[in-house]
Amino acid sequence: MPRTAYRFVEKLTKLEIQKLQQARDTGETRRIRQRAHAILLSYEGTSVQEIARIFDANRNTVGIWLDRWDAEGLDGLSDKPRPGSPPKLDEREQEKALEMLKSSPQSSNAVLSRIKDETGKQISGATLKRIAKKAGLSWKRMRKSLRSKRDQKKFATQA
């Protein structure tokens, strides 16, 4: 069965239009705002191909957005939960790991070993980095200084 060239959202109530406009303007995520805008454009008569061009998306993706709107309404705008393993450290252990990291920020390997000793759980450096970034800490490589190895007299005369 060939796909039709045009597919539109045909019936929206005034309340749905208001909620879609609100989601388009102040939605939680960029994806929700984008999908709400796409539904409104489709309701106004914009083709799937044109909506795909506007949002730089595949036309099949736009079709999925419209299908989810038809099936689920406003709930279809947000992403479904994705599978993934649960965190290795619970909230209390993550806070403790952050405290350890703040007390010795230059030595993440020492923090990893302290976490293993205190909690009995081994986490990777990447996991510690994710915990730190989630808490708003910056994660940068420490630059090694050669200040102690330079000749102070030569340095003073060059400056």
C-alpha positions in Angstrom: 0.0 0.0 0.0 1.7 3.3 -1.1 2.0 6.1 1.4 -0.1 9.2 0.8 1.9 12.3 -0.2 0.2 14.4 2.5 -0.7 13.5 6.0 -2.1 16.1 8.4 -3.4 16.3 12.0 -7.0 17.1 11.2 -8.9 17.7 14.4 -7.7 19.7 17.4 -9.8 21.3 20.1 -9.1 24.8 21.3 -7.7 23.4 24.5 -5.3 21.0 22.7 -4.1 23.9 20.5 -3.5 26.0 23.7 -1.6 23.2 25.3 0.4 22.5 22.2 1.3 26.2 21.9 2.4 26.2 25.6 4.5 23.0 25.0 6.0 24.6 21.9 7.0 27.8 23.8 7.9 26.4 27.3 8.2 22.7 27.0 10.6 20.8 29.3 13.0 19.7 26.6 13.9 20.8 23.1 12.3 17.6 21.7 8.9 18.3 23.3 9.0 21.8 21.9 9.9 20.6 18.5 7.3 17.9 18.4 4.5 20.2 19.6 5.5 22.7 16.9 5.4 20.0 14.3 1.9 19.0 15.3 0.7 22.6 15.1 2.3 23.0 11.7 0.6 19.8 10.5 -2.7 21.1 11.8 -2.1 24.3 9.8 -1.7 22.2 6.6 2.1 21.9 6.3 3.2 18.7 4.6 5.3 16.0 6.3 8.0 16.6 3.8 8.1 20.3 4.6 8.0 19.7 8.4 10.9 17.3 8.0 12.8 20.0 6.1 12.1 22.7 8.7 13.3 20.5 11.6 16.1 18.8 9.6 14.6 15.4 10.4 13.7 12.3 8.4 10.1 12.3 7.0 9.6 8.9 8.7 10.5 10.5 12.0 7.9 13.2 11.5 5.4 10.5 10.6 6.2 8.8 13.9 5.6 12.0 15.8 2.2 12.4 14.1 1.3 8.8 14.8 2.2 9.1 18.5 0.1 12.3 18.7 -2.9 10.4 17.2 -2.4 7.5 19.6 -1.4 9.2 22.8 -2.1 12.9 22.5 0.1 15.2 24.7 1.7 12.2 26.4 3.1 11.2 23.0 5.3 14.3 22.8 7.8 13.2 25.5 10.3 10.4 25.1 9.6 7.0 26.6 12.0 5.8 29.3 14.9 4.0 27.9 16.5 0.9 29.4 19.7 1.1 31.3 21.4 -0.4 34.3 20.7 1.1 37.7 23.4 3.3 39.2 26.1 1.4 41.1 26.1 3.9 43.9 22.9 5.0 45.7 22.3 8.7 46.5 24.1 8.6 49.8 27.1 6.9 48.4 27.3 9.3 45.5 27.3 12.2 48.0 30.1 10.6 49.9 32.0 10.1 46.7 31.6 13.8 45.9 32.9 14.7 49.3 35.9 12.5 48.8 36.5 14.0 45.4 36.3 17.5 46.8 38.8 16.7 49.6 41.4 15.4 47.1 40.5 16.6 43.6 44.0 15.9 42.1 43.8 12.2 42.8 40.8 10.5 41.3 42.4 7.1 41.5 42.8 7.5 45.3 39.1 8.5 45.5 38.2 5.4 43.5 40.1 3.1 45.8 38.6 4.8 48.9 35.1 4.3 47.5 35.9 0.6 47.0 37.2 0.3 50.5 34.3 2.1 52.2 31.4 0.9 50.1 32.7 -2.4 48.8 31.6 -1.3 45.3 34.1 -0.8 42.5 33.3 2.0 40.0 35.2 3.2 37.0 36.8 6.6 36.5 34.1 7.4 33.9 31.4 6.7 36.5 33.1 9.0 39.0 33.4 11.6 36.2 29.7 11.4 35.5 28.8 11.8 39.2 31.1 14.8 39.4 29.7 16.5 36.2 26.1 15.8 37.4 26.9 17.7 40.6 28.3 20.6 38.5 32.0 20.0 39.1 34.4 20.5 36.3 36.6 17.6 35.2 39.9 18.7 33.7 43.3 17.1 33.4 45.8 18.5 35.8 48.7 20.1 34.0 52.1 19.1 35.4 54.3 22.0 36.4 58.0 22.1 35.8 58.5 25.1 38.1 60.6 23.1 40.6 63.0 22.0 37.9 63.8 25.4 36.3 66.8 27.5 37.1 65.5 30.5 39.1 68.4 32.8 38.1 68.0 32.3 34.4 64.2 32.6 34.7 64.6 35.9 36.6 66.9 37.4 34.0 64.7 36.3 31.1 61.6 37.9 32.7 
